[in-house]
Amino acid sequence: MLFNGYPTGVEVCDAMVHGGPYPATSDVRGTSVGTLAIERFLRPVCLQNYPAALLPPPLQDSNPLGLLRLVNGIYTRDPITLSAND
C-alpha cells in the first residue's frame, strides 16, 4: 500500500515475477513482485469452535454483511443453518 508517495516503478501484473530456476535465483518458492508476491505473506488459519461473537463478520454463519459466499459448493448470501444431521 502506498499513501502520498512515489511507487517503485515496478508494475504489479501477472507477468512480473522475480525468480525462477537456478541461476536466476537461489529460491524458486516465491517472488517479491507481481501478483504472486502476496503468497509470501499468506498463511492458512483455522478457527475451529470459535464463538460467532469472536469471528469477523464475513466468517459468521449469520452472514450479517450479506456477502456472496461459497458454501458446500453453492454460491449463496443466505445464513448457514445446521440441520439435525450436522
C-alpha positions in Angstrom: 0.0 0.0 0.0 1.2 3.4 -0.8 -0.1 6.7 0.5 1.0 10.1 -0.7 4.3 8.8 -2.1 6.1 7.6 -5.1 5.8 4.0 -6.4 8.9 1.9 -7.2 8.1 1.8 -10.9 7.6 -2.0 -10.8 4.2 -2.9 -12.3 2.0 -5.3 -10.3 0.8 -7.6 -13.0 0.7 -11.4 -13.7 3.7 -11.3 -16.0 6.0 -9.6 -13.5 8.0 -12.1 -11.3 11.5 -12.3 -9.9 12.7 -15.8 -9.6 12.8 -19.0 -11.5 15.2 -21.9 -11.8 18.9 -21.6 -11.0 20.8 -19.5 -11.8 18.1 -16.8 -11.9 17.5 -17.2 -8.2 18.6 -19.3 -5.3 15.0 -19.7 -4.1 12.3 -20.9 -6.5 9.4 -20.9 -4.0 8.3 -17.3 -4.4 8.7 -13.9 -5.8 8.9 -10.4 -4.3 7.0 -8.7 -7.1 3.9 -9.1 -9.2 0.6 -10.7 -8.3 2.2 -13.8 -6.9 4.1 -11.8 -4.3 1.2 -11.9 -1.9 1.7 -15.6 -1.4 4.8 -14.9 0.6 2.6 -13.3 3.3 -0.4 -15.7 3.3 -0.9 -18.5 5.8 -3.7 -20.9 6.5 -5.7 -20.2 9.6 -8.3 -22.5 11.2 -10.9 -21.0 13.6 -12.4 -24.3 14.9 -15.2 -24.0 17.5 -14.9 -20.2 17.8 -18.0 -18.4 19.2 -19.7 -16.3 16.5 -19.2 -13.1 18.5 -15.4 -13.6 18.2 -15.4 -14.2 14.4 -15.1 -11.3 12.0 -18.5 -10.6 10.3 -17.5 -12.2 6.9 -16.9 -15.5 8.7 -20.0 -15.6 10.9 -22.7 -18.2 10.0 -25.4 -15.5 10.1 -23.6 -13.5 7.3 -24.5 -10.1 8.7 -22.9 -8.3 5.8 -24.9 -10.3 3.2 -21.7 -11.4 1.3 -21.8 -13.8 -1.5 -20.1 -17.0 -0.2 -19.4 -20.5 -1.5 -21.0 -22.9 1.0 -20.8 -26.6 0.2 -20.2 -25.9 -3.5 -23.1 -23.4 -3.8 -22.9 -19.6 -4.0 -25.3 -18.1 -1.6 -25.9 -15.0 0.6 -28.1 -16.9 3.0 -27.1 -17.6 6.6 -25.7 -21.0 7.4 -28.0 -23.1 9.4 -27.2 -26.5 10.8 -29.5 -29.4 10.2 -30.2 -32.2 12.6 -27.8 -34.4 10.7 -24.8 -32.0 11.1 
